[in-house]
Amino acid sequence: MLTLIFVQTVANGGFFLLAARLARYTGNSTYVDWAAKEWEWFTTSQLFNGTTYAVNDGMTIMNKQCPEADHTQWSYNYGLMLGGLAFLYNHTEDTKWLTPLGGMLNRTLAEFFPASMGDKIMVEAACEPYGTCDTNGWTFKSFVIRWMALTAQLVPDLASTIWPYIQASGQGAAGQCDGGTDSVTCGFRWNSTIWDGTYGVGQQMSALSAIQANLITVSNLRAPYTADTGGTSPGDPSAGTGTGDVDPNQPGIYTRRIGTADKAGAGILTALALIMTLGGTWFILK
């Protein structure tokens, strides 16, 4: 039997970013450990090229052998990794995270801010030049710009490199937001001031992220809070079941044994549902 398993970068990148973000917010070293495990797995897989810092979109594994990587370069994969590395370096101040962060940033700028397409303006290279972006692709710029801005906040040494690209992209995005019948609809080709004729949630998300990111320098906004610097998101060991920490010896969800009355009631409801289903089917057919 042939077994195909498709592993996506976004899944690993999402876990890596989440662990790194929780590590910084909570100060819990366990999250650092998990982020490190995610990064180690990622960098030793075919999803990543440690020499060029290229991030592949996924890989297919056939019968646990011969993994084949999907070399399509989508920007959001880089955004996830940038955010996670920035959180980790800011929290741990361990220089081992600074090297891959710098490498990932340089690759991101080279791949998605090509000089040939516009001066420091972001381009979704895999689809935008060919007019083949879909609903997903139109959102990707929003993630990358957001995490690049965060990186500039958390790692000030990289800010002078990052901000010119965010500023140019923000200006380019604003130039695409005069389309549609309302004259405020945003397109996707930021290297042109002529509306490209596309519109949708993805285009709006991406333009909004690029424009809002520039407000960080204008308003001197602070980096995301932690639990010790003003964050107000409380932890909930009961996982939202409502029990809190009042009695940790009791189960988070109230349970009891199923009795005869419960079984009888379930049987009646099942019979009624079956009768209604069969009756409705017969009515439609007749």
N, C-alpha and C positions, 0 to 999 in steps of 0.2 A: 504494500500500500504506500502510495506516494503522499508524503506530508509536506505541505507548504506552510511556512511560518514567515509572516512579514513583520519585521521590527521597524518601528518608526522612530526617528530621532526626537520628534516632538514629545513622545512619551517619556523617554529618558531625560530629555532636557527639562520637561515640566517637573519631574520628581527632583532633579538636581536643583533647580531654581527654588522650588518650594522648601526643600531641606535647608538650603543656604539662607533663605529669607527668614525661616523660623529660627535658625541658629542665631542670627543677628537680633531678632526681635526678643526672643526669650532668654538668650544667654546660655541655653542648654547645650552642653558639648556633645550630647548624643546626636543632635541634628548635624553638627559638623562632621561627625563620624559617618553618618549616612550620606551626606553630600560628597564626602571624599570617596566613599564606595561607588557612588553613582559615576563620579568623574573617572575613577580608575577603570570601571567597566567600559565606559564610553570611549576613553582614549586608547584602549587595547582592542577595540572592535573595528570593523570595517566602516563604521559610521564616521570615522575621524582619520585625517591624515596628519600625523604629528609633525611632519616636515613643512607642509604648506598651510596647515591649519584649516584645510578645507573640511567642511561639514557636509556629509552626504545625507540625503533625505530619508533613507531607510535601507533595509537589506532583506532579501528573501533567503530563507534557509530551507533547503530541500533535504528532508530526512536527516536533519541535524548535521549536514555536511555541505561543503562548498557554498558558503554564503556569497550572494551576489549583491553588491551595493548599488543603490540607486544614486547616481552622481549628480542628479539635478540639484542645482544650487538655489534654495529658497531662503530668503532673508530671515524669516522668523526663527529658523533653527539657530542662527547666529545670535539673534536677540536674546533668546532664552539663556544661552551659554554666557553671554556678556553679563546679563543680570546676575546670574548665579555666582560667577567669579568675582564680580564687584562686591556683592554682599559678603562673600567669604573673606576676601582680602580686607575689607573695611572692618569686619568683626574680629578676625584673628590677627591681623597685621603680619601675617606670615608671608614672606616674599615668594614662597613657592607658588602662590596663587597669582602673583603679579606677572610672572613670565608668560603663562598661558593667556592671561587677560590681555596683555599687550599684543601677543600674537593673534589672538582672535579679533581684536579691534582692527589691527592692520589689515587682516584678510577681509573683514567686513567692509572697510572703506574702499579697498581695492576692487572688491567684487560688485558692490552695490552703489558706489558713488563714482562711476567711471568718468574720467576727465573728458572722454570722447562724447559723452551724452549730455554733459552740462557741468558747469563749474561747481563742484561739491554738492550737487543735487542728487538725491536718492533715486535710484531706478530699480524696479523689480526685474532683475536681469533675465530671469528665465521665461518671462512672458510679456512684459510691457513693450519691448521693442517690436514684438511680433503681433501685438494686438490679440493675444490669446489668454489673457488673465481671466480667471473666473471669480465667482463670489468669494472664495477663500483667498485667492491671490491679491484681491483688491484690499484686503485687511492687513496684509503682512507688514507694510511699511509702518503702520501704527505701532506694532509691537517693537520693532527695531529702534525707531526714534525714541520711544518711551524708555527702553532699557539703556540706550546710549546716553540719554539725559541723566538717568539715574547713575550711570557709571561716572559721568563727569562730576556729580555731586559727591559720590562716595569715595572716589579716587581723584582728588584734586590735581595730582600730577599729570593726569590725562585730559584735564578739562580744556587746556589750550589747544589740544589736538582735535577734540570732539566738537566744541562749540561752533567753529566756522562751518562745519557740515550741517549742523542742526539749523543754524541761522539761514544758510543758503536754501536748505530744503523748506524751511518755514516760509521764506519769501516766495519760493517757487510754488508751494502749495496754495498760498494766498492768491497767486496769479491765475490759478485754475478754478477759483471759487466765484466766478462771475457768470456761470453758465445756466442753462435751463430757462424756463419761462419766467422764473422768479429772479433771475440774474444773481442768485447767491448759491447755486448748486455747484458742488466741487467735482472736478474731474480727477484724473489719475496721473497724467503726464506733466509732472511739475517742471520740466525743462522747457515748457512752452506756455506763453501767456494767453494762447488761444484755447478756449475750452475744447477738450477732446471728444465731447459728445457722450461720455459715459457718466453714469450717476448711480448712486446706491449707498447702502449703509457702509460698505467697505471703503469707498472713496471718501465719504464724510469722516469716518473714523481716522483714516490715515492723515487727512488734511488737518483735522482737529488736533491730533497728537503732535504734528509738526509745529503748528502755530502755538499751541499751549506750552510746548517744551521751551519755547523762547521766553516765556513769562518768568521762568525760573531765574534768569539773570536780571531781568528788569525789576522783579519784585524781591530779589535776593531770598527766594524761598529756601527753607531748610530741607535737608534730606529726610527720608521717612523716619518717623520716631521708632524707638524701641520701647520695651516695657519699662525701662528705667529712665527714659528721657521724655515721657509725656504720652506714651501710647495708652490707649484706653480699651484695647481689645482683651477681655478677660479669658483665661483658660477655662475649660469645662471638662474635667476628667470623666464626667458621666455621659459625655458625648451627646448632650442635648436631650437626655431622657427626663430631665426635670428633677432628679433626685439630689443633684449637687454633691456636696461632701458631708451631708448631715450624718449619714450612717454608712460608712464604707463597707460594712459587713453585709449589707443588704444588696440584692441585685438591682441594677439600674432600671430594669423594667419589671414591673409586677407580673408574676406568673402564678398559676394555680393548676391543679390537676383537672383534666377534662373528665367530667362526670357523665352519668347516663343521660341527664337532661340536655347537656350540651350536644351529645351525639345525636339524640332524637331531633333536636332543633336543627342541627346541621343537615340531617337526612331529609327533613321536611323542606328546607330551603333548596337543597339540591334537586329534590323531586319537582318543586315548583319551577325552578329554572329550566329543568329539562323539558317539562310540559310546555312552557312558554316558547322555548326554542323550537320544539317539534311542531307546536301549533302554528307558530309564525311561518315556519318553512312550508307547512301544508297550505296555509292561506296564500302565500306568494305563488306557489305552484298551481293552485286552482284558480 
